[in-house]
Amino acid sequence: MCRNIRPLHNFAPPATSDEVAAAALQYVRKVGGATKPSAANAAAYDEAVAEVAATTQRLLDRLVTTASPKDREVEAAKARARAAVRYGA
C-alpha cells in the first residue's frame, strides 16, 4: 500500500470527504504512475479520483465494527513514535 494512504475506518470523528478524496488521489497517482498527469490524461485522472473517492466513501459508510472508534490524536502520536524509532529522533 502507498505509505501516504492512511486508514480511514473507525475513527472519531469519521473521515471527512477531503480525507477520502486525498486517499483517492494518492491511489490514482500510484496506479497511474504519475504525480502530475499530462494535460492529455488530466481528465482521465480526475474522473478516476472522483470514482475512487465515491467508492471509498460507500465502503466506509457500509463497514461495521464492534470495536470502539480510535482517537485521531492518539493514533497520530503512535505513528510519530514509530517514525522516531524507525528513522531516529
QUIQUIZI-V568246 format. One record per backbone hydrogen bond with DSSP energy under -0.5 kcal/mol. CO is the residue of the C=O (numbers start at 1). NH is the residue of the N-H. Records with the same first field share a line. If there is no record, write none. Layout:
CO = NH, NH
This chain:
2 = 5
4 = 6
8 = 15
10 = 70
11 = 13
12 = 72
16 = 20
17 = 21
18 = 22
19 = 23
20 = 24
21 = 25
22 = 26
23 = 27
24 = 28
25 = 29
26 = 30
27 = 31
28 = 32
29 = 33, 34
38 = 41, 42
41 = 45
42 = 46
43 = 47
44 = 48
45 = 49
46 = 50
47 = 51
48 = 52
49 = 53
50 = 54
51 = 55
52 = 56
53 = 57
54 = 58
55 = 59
56 = 60
57 = 61
58 = 62
59 = 62, 63
70 = 12
71 = 75
72 = 76
73 = 77
74 = 78
75 = 79
76 = 80
77 = 81
78 = 82
79 = 83
80 = 84
81 = 85
82 = 86
83 = 87
84 = 88
